[in-house]
Amino acid sequence: MKISELIKKVNITPLNNLFDRDITGVFVSDMVSDLMAFGKGGNLWITIQTHKKIISVGAMIDVSAIIIARDKQPLEEVIEAANLSEITVFTTGLSTYDLCHELYEAGIR
């Protein structure tokens, strides 16, 4: 599934430019060290972290996008870094659990 298809099916709001990448799976963790150890390129990363390091580590792993749950908002410098790294960052009011349910219902496994 592409990012552009995902936003039609799941309750998420883009915070920056839309980079229409393929989603090959989902990784859920609030620890960037977990993403570094177990994440895979093309994963959609779900977290509640909002600091700038999520972009640098996300770019290193080559995630397809980052979704920040529970209505958390990153600073503008995070959004700028995401645009430079060509990673779309989303926010949602959903909990991580509810977001995972929506992603599953949307067909992302």
Secondary structure by P-SEA (a helix, b strand, c coil): ccaaaaaacccccccccccccccccccccccaaaaacccccccccccccccaaaaaaaaaacccbbbbcccccccaaaaaaaaaacbbbbbbcccaaaaaaaaaaaccc
